[in-house]
Amino acid sequence: MIISYFQTSDNSEAESLSKRENVYVDLCPSVIPFSKREKGSLLFALIKQKQISKVIVPTISVLGRNQIDVLNSIDFLIHQKFLPIGMMLI
């Protein structure tokens, strides 16, 4: 399965994005770590279970609240043998 992931704090943007198929949207401030976000933690769980083959994100910065959190997310993906082919920026 291929999933597109977005993070926003704008209700109308979240509503618009979430109407699309296979799109996960976290409606939260960007200061929340990726693994603590509702859809972020779900993505991690589904990746561990090998149910997701690719995640599409608009920018790599949505994978965390800061550089360290983004790197931790990437480290998790690498250990799951998910990168570099499993991640795609749009």
N, C-alpha and C positions, 0 to 999 in steps of 0.2 A: 504494500500500500504506500502511496505517496501522499504526504501531508504538507500543507502550507501552514506556517506558523507566524502569527502576528501578535504583537503586544501593543496595547494602547491604553490611554486613560480617558479617551473620548467615547462616551456612550454611543453616539450616533455612528461613529466609525466602526466600533465593535459590532454593533447590530448589523451594519451593512456587510462587513466582512464575513460574519458568522453565517450568513444566509447561503454562502457558497458551499459546494460539496467538498469534503475532505480538507476543510480549513479549521484550524484551532486558533482561537483568539483568547488571550488573557487580557481581561479588563482590569488593569492594575497599574499603579505607578511603577516606573522603571527602576525604582530603588529596591524592589523585591528581588531577591536572588532567583535565577531561572528555575532551580530545582524546588523552590518553595511556591512557585506559581501553580495554580490549579492545572492548567494545560501543560506547562513545562514539566511538572512531575509525572503527568500522564504520558507525555512523550518519552521520558526516560524509561518508564515502566514498559511501554510498548516496544521500545528499541531493545531492551533487555530480553524481551520475549520473542524478538525477531519478527514482530508483526509489521514493522515499518521498514521500508526499503530506502526511502529518501525523504528528507525534510527540506522544504523550500522556505527560505527566509528572505525578507527584503534587504536586511543588512545583518552583518555578523553581530552587531551590538545588541540585537534582541535576545541573544543567548545569555545575557547576564546584566547585572546592575552596574558593573564596573569591569575594568580590564581583568582583574583577578578572577571574577566570577565567570566571565566569558572564557578565559583560559581553562578554568575548572570544567566548564561544560564541554569544551573541545576535548579535554583530556578524557572525560567520560566517554565521549563518542569514539575516540581513538581506541580506548580499551575495549569497546564493544565492536571493534573492527568496522566502524560505521563511516569513518572518514578515510580518504578524501572523496570517494565517489558517492557517498550517501548524502552529502550536504550540497545544496545548490543555492546560490544567491540569485535573486531576481532583480 
